[in-house]
Amino acid sequence: MPAKSTAIAMAPTPALVPAESSNKVKSKSANMTNKNTGLVFNCYSLRRRMRASRVGRFIRPASVVYLGAVIEYLLAEVLELAGNCARDNKRKIIKPRHVMMAVEMDDELKPLFSDVIMPGSGVVPGVHTCLMGKRDQDTFRGWARQGLSKTQVGAKE
């Protein structure tokens, strides 16, 4: 009688099994962290605000990231111009006045902020053209020489 060979089935060692083949299921939720998007804005809070304002039934994560990038770009533009305006006025702190002056002086940003009221920013300096009288040769001569006063200079009654 031949001897029966006993073969032992060897289980694979844990070191040989790749980590990806484990039973862990990858989450399908969007990863909108600041590290992955490269933005300073928090995309999760932006999506929460979009849901609260009822923008749509379903909000795609890509649209939230895109909106965050657009808002971040506009904010950087406005703050750069306001910083330049504050520096021109010899200030180190950007105030609402500097933001308003920067927006009013920029031709591209002015239409975006046309209906915006900024508290504490004041008004744009300047005199409206309808308040200016027409200019002629007698405009800056003075009241006495224009014949507007009751008594003329040098005239005897």
Secondary structure as UniProt FT lines:
FT   TURN            14..16
FT   HELIX           19..21
FT   HELIX           34..37
FT   HELIX           43..52
FT   TURN            53..54
FT   HELIX           61..88
FT   TURN            89..90
FT   HELIX           96..105
FT   TURN            107..115
FT   TURN            119..120
FT   HELIX           129..131
FT   TURN            137..140
FT   HELIX           143..146
FT   TURN            153..154
//
